[in-house]
Amino acid sequence: MTPVQAIIGKELRIYFVSPIVYVVGAVFLLIFGLLSYLYVGFAGAQAIQLMQMQGGPAQINLNDLVFRNLFASMRIVLVIILPILTMRLFAEERKLRTFEFLLTSPLRVTDIVVGKFVSVFVIYLGLVGLTTLVPTVLMLFSDFDWNPIWTGYLGMVLLGALFLSVGLFASAVTENQIVAAFVSFGMLLTIWLIAGLGSLFGDTTAGHVISYVSYMEHYERLVRGLIDTSDLVYFGSGLVLMLFLTHRVVESTRWK
């Protein structure tokens, strides 16, 4: 077993013996299911109105009425939920005074950071995987294009990975889990609001640069079914940057 696998196994065991993952998972799935129900109900109402107007069967686009709205709404949920999922990763180690033992072990800092990130990312992937039951069930009753759904899920995975890396960094800078959650939430909300700042500059170089920093535009393109290399580079570079900053914070603690 490699050091990273050992860290992943340890973190997963801790997660599944604590109520946090169950509460967060239940809330996440409940909100996803409720939003799905509301958007499907809205699409059904639209179909009934069209049938009354046209006097015959109505064709509705579930991709636009249900799934695009669903994926767009989930970014708000992720901003709130994921900081709670990551707040304990390093903060709990500091509070329990096991952080020093971890740093003095033969493990490299890279192994520690990567192992902790992968462990929480695996849990997140499990939750996202459970949500695929919604389009699978809807497939039995209606026809729709799966391609925008797959890109929407790709967007959720990439956005979640970025949010988790921000939460990991926030947890590394404090020993208080609540503070870590609020720091992570504040950082994510700030990056979100940068999109509005970019729109104030309009179609200028400064406007494009500022808008690029926010994840809003990149995620929205994936939700619409568009895969752009610049969006993949954005999420990949953002993830690497946050993991690097976390590495530097932990490394600086080791040598204090």
Summary of the structure (lengths in Angstrom):
residues: 256
radius of gyration: 20.6
end to end distance: 29.9
largest distance: 75.8
contacts: 796
relative contact order: 0.12
helix: 82%
strand: 0%
